Amino acid sequence: MKKDSLQAFEIQRFSNGEKHYINDILSVEVPLGIKIQWRDEIRDISVTMRTPGNDSELALGFLFTEGIIQSFDDVLKIHANVEDAEDSSVIVEIASHVHWEFQKMQRNFYTTSSCGVCGKASIDAVKIACPIILPQKRWLLKKDILLSLPQNLRSAQESFEFSGGIHASALFDLQGNLIVLKEDVGRHNALDKLIGSQLMCQKIPLFHEVLVLSGRGSFELVQKAAMAGIRFIACVGAPSSLAVELAEEYDITLIGFLKADRFNVYSGFDRVDFS
């Protein structure tokens, strides 16, 4: 746990008919700018409200899931913007062979991150950007392992234990062992940090891992998972209708309302072993 990810506030708490002054620990939320340096030109790409920590991974994951870079080989350098102390941003220098159009990227970002004008337009935009070729081999996840994942996730959430106000994205193997976990006040940022970390390790696509989300399953999260080749998503909360449609389109198993004793399967039914 990083100290700069948490902050103490003096608050008033009313409990059992009495008022008390206590210190409460909250998750920090501050802006991060993501910039691209390409052929000696620097462009502002996005500003996101995030919890400090893993900023390089966050930037990489964002650029990958938005289809700007295809692999870590497209990246020459990642560094903080040291020229302006008041500008909290990360600059990702990408190779000259990477071809991207700033205006096109803005339109695609609106479509994928804001769900576009309609569901079909949003799913079509993901199809255009997604570079993953789906594998033919299928595998099963035992129901008992699936049911164990919420507690395994909670046990690994360091910042949540202090603040109670932070999202998590975690990867587990098919035996229920934790591979990596990332936390952030933004659910999208947590997943970008996770995907960025795996991109750095040259481990994408993630065909044989299980993604567990601490909250609900939105279209944007399924879109990011699809870009990384993830085939199995388990959400502690509810999925959205468009998230289910996208999961069906990409043959992704989507689990919702995952608890220690129950879960719902919304798509990809044949990856869950109920025996």
Secondary structure as GFF3:
##gff-version 3
##sequence-region A 1 275
A	DSSP	three_ten_helix	3	5	.	.	.	ID=ss1
A	DSSP	beta_strand	6	15	.	.	.	ID=ss2
A	DSSP	beta_strand	18	27	.	.	.	ID=ss3
A	DSSP	beta_strand	30	38	.	.	.	ID=ss4
A	DSSP	beta_strand	41	50	.	.	.	ID=ss5
A	DSSP	alpha_helix	55	65	.	.	.	ID=ss6
A	DSSP	three_ten_helix	72	74	.	.	.	ID=ss7
A	DSSP	beta_strand	75	80	.	.	.	ID=ss8
A	DSSP	beta_strand	89	94	.	.	.	ID=ss9
A	DSSP	alpha_helix	102	113	.	.	.	ID=ss10
A	DSSP	alpha_helix	119	129	.	.	.	ID=ss11
A	DSSP	beta_strand	141	142	.	.	.	ID=ss12
A	DSSP	alpha_helix	143	156	.	.	.	ID=ss13
A	DSSP	alpha_helix	158	163	.	.	.	ID=ss14
A	DSSP	beta_strand	167	172	.	.	.	ID=ss15
A	DSSP	beta_strand	178	184	.	.	.	ID=ss16
A	DSSP	alpha_helix	187	200	.	.	.	ID=ss17
A	DSSP	beta_strand	210	213	.	.	.	ID=ss18
A	DSSP	alpha_helix	219	227	.	.	.	ID=ss19
A	DSSP	beta_strand	232	235	.	.	.	ID=ss20
A	DSSP	alpha_helix	241	249	.	.	.	ID=ss21
A	DSSP	beta_strand	253	256	.	.	.	ID=ss22
A	DSSP	beta_strand	264	267	.	.	.	ID=ss23
A	DSSP	three_ten_helix	269	271	.	.	.	ID=ss24
A	DSSP	beta_strand	272	273	.	.	.	ID=ss25
###
